[in-house]
Amino acid sequence: MKIDLHAHTCYSDGALTPEELVMRAHNQQVDVLALTDHDTVDAIAEAQQYQAQQKRAMTIVPGVELSTSWHGFDIHIVGLNIDWQDPLFTERLQQQQNAREERARLIGDKLEKAGLGNVYDVAARLAGKGQITRAHFARALLESNQVSSLETAFRKYLGKGKRAHVSPRWISVAEAVQWINDAGGSAVLAHPGRYDMTAKWLRRLIVEFKQAGGHALEVIYPGMSPALKKQMANYAIEYELLASTGSDFHAPGRWSELGRHLALPETVKPVWSDWLSELAA
């Protein structure tokens, strides 16, 4: 089976609607797809409704990707197989969304003070019914010809320490894990090899994640060397964590594709081993 447990829609910083994402997953012969938008579950109902109309079977896993702060690092925790309609969980997500909106307005204010007016409004238009992210600000700057590339937008304005950067006020890793556990889901430390930290700090993060009740490491994701894949699998085994896999798909034509090269090593136990058969039934 092709299993992809990390994908985004236009409800966060993805380019595709839920329907378009499901359609693309079918085109890529994906059998299991998790929708893991940043701090929102708004795409899940649309995706499930669209899938119900399809002839080809595919399991939609309700998910989310929670933004957290940990010792100055922005760490992402994916929640899989969550009760996405749980009232407490949706109330907690609203807290995160409020923090995102506050940050977006502050970024807009800083850009205006830097002489770049109306960027917030353009970013809001680009976000549509989804949340405004830094990626939308970068696209807004590019669309208005105020930068030459998306990379320049981050390097000059939106990146850490730059003129329009606003430090996020996210929840802790332990809180994110608790939210996911309370919603009946599996908490996954997303793309652990991408964080700009030493192996010592990564081990410390994994230990604290496990102590908080975390379930799994994302062992396979795009852009990994064979050595890094082996190291992430070894971490999962060493710390007795389950293993997850996902493309972190955002848009066609970028560095990742749905369902591509995501097979887990046989040495690890998949995160879905306890719930996928029940979910697909």
Secondary structure, 3 states (H helix, E strand, C coil): CCEEEEECCCCCCCCCCHHHHHHHHHHCCCCEEEECCECCCCCHHHHHHHHCCCCCCCEEEEEEEEEEEECCEEEEEEEECCCCCCHHHHHHHHHHHHHHHHHHHHHHHHHHHCCCCCHHHHHHHHHCCCCCCHHHHHHHHHHCCCCCCHHHHHHHHHCCCCCCCCCCCCECHHHHHHHHHHCCCEEEECCHHHCCCCHHHHHHHHHHHHHCCCCEEEEECCCCCHHHHHHHHHHHHHCCCEEEECCCECCCCCCCCCCCCCCCCCCCCEHHHHCHHHHHC
